[in-house]
Amino acid sequence: MTTTAKFEDGKVIISRSQDVAPNIEDVKALRDQGLVGSSDMRHVARIPSIVLEAECERLGVRLDDRDAVREVIFNKIQSGDWAKFSVHSGGY
């Protein structure tokens, strides 16, 4: 993840970015190999932190509110919006 700061029109503008392509490739490889865990413990997803941060910010969810963050993750995976980050394609 890269964080940059710049001054523009008397304001500080902070930008964060992350290349999520390697994450998506890793998830696809795990899924293709069937490495999703067992019925006792599933490897559900690998969500890049930048994606989770952005979604939480969009929804007004604080990252230190663990229950709310879990709900964001659950809803996004269940809806299929984060399918490219999902290792296990079944229920969560």
ZAMARGU-4260 file (C-alpha; in steps of 0.2 Angstrom, whole numbers, plus 5000, padded with zeros to 4 digits):
<rodrens>
0) 5000/5000/5000 | 5006/5017/4996 | 5001/5033/5005 | 5006/5050/4997 | 5002/5068/5004
5) 5003/5084/4994 | 4998/5102/4997 | 4986/5109/4985 | 4976/5126/4987 | 4981/5127/5005
10) 4975/5110/5009 | 4984/5093/5012 | 4978/5080/5001 | 4982/5062/5006 | 4980/5048/4994
15) 4981/5029/4997 | 4983/5016/4984 | 4987/4997/4982 | 4989/4985/4968 | 4976/4972/4971
20) 4980/4962/4955 | 4992/4950/4964 | 4979/4947/4978 | 4965/4943/4964 | 4978/4931/4956
25) 4982/4922/4972 | 4963/4920/4976 | 4960/4913/4959 | 4974/4901/4961 | 4968/4895/4978
30) 4950/4893/4971 | 4956/4884/4956 | 4966/4872/4967 | 4952/4869/4979 | 4961/4876/4994
35) 4946/4883/5003 | 4949/4874/5019 | 4937/4861/5027 | 4920/4861/5034 | 4927/4866/5051
40) 4936/4881/5045 | 4934/4889/5028 | 4946/4901/5019 | 4932/4913/5014 | 4941/4927/5006
45) 4957/4938/5005 | 4951/4956/5005 | 4964/4969/5002 | 4965/4982/5016 | 4963/4997/5004
50) 4946/4989/4997 | 4940/4987/5015 | 4945/5004/5020 | 4937/5012/5005 | 4920/5003/5008
55) 4920/5007/5027 | 4924/5025/5023 | 4910/5025/5010 | 4897/5018/5023 | 4903/5028/5037
60) 4910/5013/5047 | 4925/5015/5058 | 4938/5003/5056 | 4940/5000/5075 | 4921/4995/5076
65) 4925/4976/5074 | 4906/4971/5073 | 4902/4984/5060 | 4917/4979/5049 | 4912/4961/5050
70) 4895/4966/5044 | 4902/4975/5030 | 4913/4960/5025 | 4899/4948/5027 | 4887/4959/5016
75) 4899/4962/5002 | 4904/4944/5001 | 4886/4937/5002 | 4881/4950/4989 | 4894/4944/4977
80) 4901/4962/4975 | 4918/4955/4981 | 4917/4938/4972 | 4935/4942/4965 | 4942/4941/4983
85) 4932/4926/4988 | 4941/4910/4989 | 4926/4899/4995 | 4911/4901/4983 | 4899/4893/4995
90) 4890/4902/5010 | 4899/4912/5023
</rodrens>
